[in-house]
Amino acid sequence: MFKRKAYAELLEWKNKYCQKYAALIEGARRVGKSTLAEEFARNEFESYILIDFGNVTEEILRIFDDISQLDIFFLRLQAVTGVDLIVGKSVIIFDEIQLFPKARQAIKYLVKDGRYAYIETGSLISIKKNVKNILIPSEEHKINLYPMDYEEFLWACENQSWEILEEIERSNISMGNAVNRKLMRDFRIYLAVGGMPQAVQAYVDKENFNEIDRIKREIIELYKNDFYKIDSSGRISKMYDAIPSQLASNKKRYVISNAIGKRTTEKDKELLSDLIDSKTVLISYNTNNVNAALSQCITEDSYKMYLSDTGLFTTLLFNNEGEIHTDIYAKLLSDKLDTNLGYLYENAVAQIISSLNKNLYYHTWQKESSTHYFEIDFLLTSKSKVIPIEVKSASIKSHKSMDAFVEKYSSVISRRILFSQKDLGNDNMLELKPLYLAPLVLKRI
């Protein structure tokens, strides 16, 4: 198993909260929830029972028909699984719990009983049909599991660059073109592979990009199969597929009607909520005002969407005709792609911000005497101030939106940051940062 930061969150849960709460590991399909839960159980408890509701016998399901007598419930569970539970030293894992809501409802009573610890894993947890007719337990300690971030990716590759990046970020000293190009190439490898553990494993095993891309396509198809189960019309899949093209269009918001090819209805808005709940996408809201309480200033119908994993974004972006274009990967790694990659790097920064459990916001406003708009890619807050962030793939000489934003909102700005492929630097008070430092820079905000 790859080293995951969420393991430390599980340790904190075990040491502080497991007597009162079950740990709920939530995330998109194939991000490694089941692997993490079982590895943690194996290492940190004397015994464990794993119930995978995606592959479970009727005999186990029938045990949940009556939990009023927990002594009998636990005896039956141990008899069926062949595992001895030890009071205070065992954990029961409910894997893919969204497939069996009755077990999730039982968590309230199992936790209150206090004999054992409980870990739930789930995707599509909030989808309406998965919580229909059950009382959602309040006794859940939620842990979000995201695709592997850049640091986790480097751990998996046994790449020691992270310590170098920490020193660069701490010293804020430019490294020169040669070092910057090498570190940027490493980061582009991450963009190409992504953070889905199966794809990372293939890269670690030195598989070629044909195989890595095949794995990512398989994951995308898995997601689409899930979407069709929610909505057989295929509209959710169309919304998902349209994310790269809508970002590339440089419009100020995502337009559902452009994705599905017809006028947006209230039902489409409900399906959008299901897509967001799947954790396969990230949503960034346009703010109609700029202050430290960004969540209070969002425009509900004006938003952008990104993919939760930039590796999947790369596959969806460049291979939308059903073919594997390995030359695209070669060009990406050597920075020789003809297209403007701003939106690819923008997706990467959105993923970084979300993995830090920060919400995504951006801001647009109309230029004077024009139908065109200025746009700031991301807004973060620090104390009572706002930090505007721009992402560029190439030239950093022109940053008109940032300049206009600073002039308009100077009283509420603390820092201003531009991420690109270029080395560290400054343009007056504008901090110029290479993209590979984004995880460290944004973590400290």
Secondary structure as GFF3:
##gff-version 3
##sequence-region A 1 445
A	DSSP	alpha_helix	6	16	.	.	.	ID=ss1
A	DSSP	beta_strand	22	26	.	.	.	ID=ss2
A	DSSP	alpha_helix	33	44	.	.	.	ID=ss3
A	DSSP	beta_strand	47	52	.	.	.	ID=ss4
A	DSSP	alpha_helix	58	63	.	.	.	ID=ss5
A	DSSP	alpha_helix	70	81	.	.	.	ID=ss6
A	DSSP	beta_strand	90	95	.	.	.	ID=ss7
A	DSSP	three_ten_helix	97	99	.	.	.	ID=ss8
A	DSSP	alpha_helix	101	113	.	.	.	ID=ss9
A	DSSP	beta_strand	117	122	.	.	.	ID=ss10
A	DSSP	alpha_helix	128	131	.	.	.	ID=ss11
A	DSSP	beta_strand	140	144	.	.	.	ID=ss12
A	DSSP	alpha_helix	150	156	.	.	.	ID=ss13
A	DSSP	alpha_helix	161	171	.	.	.	ID=ss14
A	DSSP	alpha_helix	177	193	.	.	.	ID=ss15
A	DSSP	alpha_helix	197	204	.	.	.	ID=ss16
A	DSSP	alpha_helix	209	230	.	.	.	ID=ss17
A	DSSP	alpha_helix	235	241	.	.	.	ID=ss18
A	DSSP	alpha_helix	243	248	.	.	.	ID=ss19
A	DSSP	alpha_helix	256	260	.	.	.	ID=ss20
A	DSSP	alpha_helix	266	277	.	.	.	ID=ss21
A	DSSP	beta_strand	281	287	.	.	.	ID=ss22
A	DSSP	three_ten_helix	294	297	.	.	.	ID=ss23
A	DSSP	beta_strand	298	307	.	.	.	ID=ss24
A	DSSP	alpha_helix	310	318	.	.	.	ID=ss25
A	DSSP	alpha_helix	326	333	.	.	.	ID=ss26
A	DSSP	alpha_helix	342	355	.	.	.	ID=ss27
A	DSSP	beta_strand	360	366	.	.	.	ID=ss28
A	DSSP	beta_strand	373	376	.	.	.	ID=ss29
A	DSSP	beta_strand	378	382	.	.	.	ID=ss30
A	DSSP	beta_strand	385	391	.	.	.	ID=ss31
A	DSSP	alpha_helix	400	409	.	.	.	ID=ss32
A	DSSP	three_ten_helix	410	412	.	.	.	ID=ss33
A	DSSP	beta_strand	417	420	.	.	.	ID=ss34
A	DSSP	beta_strand	425	427	.	.	.	ID=ss35
A	DSSP	beta_strand	430	434	.	.	.	ID=ss36
A	DSSP	three_ten_helix	435	437	.	.	.	ID=ss37
A	DSSP	alpha_helix	438	443	.	.	.	ID=ss38
###
